[in-house]
Amino acid sequence: MAVHELKTVAPYFDNVWQGKKTAELRFNDREFAVDDFLVLREFTPGNSTGVGDFTGRTVCVCVTDVCDYPIGLRNGFVMLSFYHLASLERRETSVTKL
C-alpha cells in the first residue's frame, strides 16, 4: 500500500469531488496497485508560462482495480478504479493584528 499525491484539473476533479467519477486514466510512473491511496489535489493550470496553482480542495480515494489491458490502453497507461474516502477543503483565514 502506498500513498500517491497527484494533481487533477477541473472538470475532472469536480466530478470526483461530487462522487460522479470513480476511475482515472494515468501514466503508470508510480507502480499503482490495489489498496493504494490517491490524494487528488485540485490544480488550476497557469497561463502560457505554465505556472499554475493548487486551489486547496483535496479528495482522498482508495484504488480498487488497476487495469493495464494492452489492447485498449496506450503503452504505460493504466485505468485506476477507486472509491471515495474523503473530501477536504482548506480555507484561508485572515489574521487581524491588534
N, C-alpha and C positions, 0 to 999 in steps of 0.2 A: 504494500500500500504506500502510495506517495501522494504528495500534495503539489499540484501544479497551479501556478498563478498565471492567468492568461488575459490579454487584452481582448475585449469584444466590443464592436461598434454597433450603434443603433442602425437599423431597426432589429438586428439580431438579438442584441442584449435585451431590448424591451420585451421581445417575445419570450425569452427565458424568464425574465423578471415576472411576467404575467402568468407563467406556467403553461403557455401555448406551445413552446418549443422544448423538446426533450431529446434532441440529438444535435451533434455538432460535427462538421467536417473539418478535420485538422490535419496538417502535415505531422507525421509521427516522428518528430525530432526529440521526443522525450520518453519514448518507450511506454506509452499509455497502457494501463492494464485495468481489468475489472477490479472494483473496490478502491480505485484511486479517487481522490477528491480533486475537483476543479474549483478554483476560486476565480470566477469570471468577473473582471473589473471593467466597468463601462468606460470606454475611451472615445473621445471625440477627435477625429483626425484634424490635423492642422491645415494651414494654408499651403501655398506652394513650397514653403521651406521644409514642410514635413513635420513641423513641431506640433504636437497635439497635447491633450491634457486629459487626466482622469476626472470623472465627474463626482466621484465619492460613492457611487452606487456599486454594490458588490452582490453577487449571487454565488452561493456555495452549492455544489451538486456532487453526487456520487456516481461514478461510472458503473453501469450495469452490463455493458457489452462493448467490445472493440471489434469492429468489422473491417477486415483488410482484404476483402474479396477482390482478387486481381482483375477480374473482367470488368467490374463496374466502377472501379476507382483508379485514379491516376497513381502511378507507382510512388510509394512513400506516404500516401494519404490513408487515413482511417476515418470511419464514421463511428463517433462515440455516442452511445445511448446513455442517458443518465436520468436520475430522479432528483428533484429539487429538495434541498435541505433547509436553506435559509436565505433570506434577502436582507441586506443591511444597507442603510443609507447614512453616510457620515454627514452630519450637519455642522456647518461652520457657526461658531459662536463669536460674538464680538465682546470684547472686554473694554469697559469704560474705566479709565483711571480717574480716581477722585483726588 
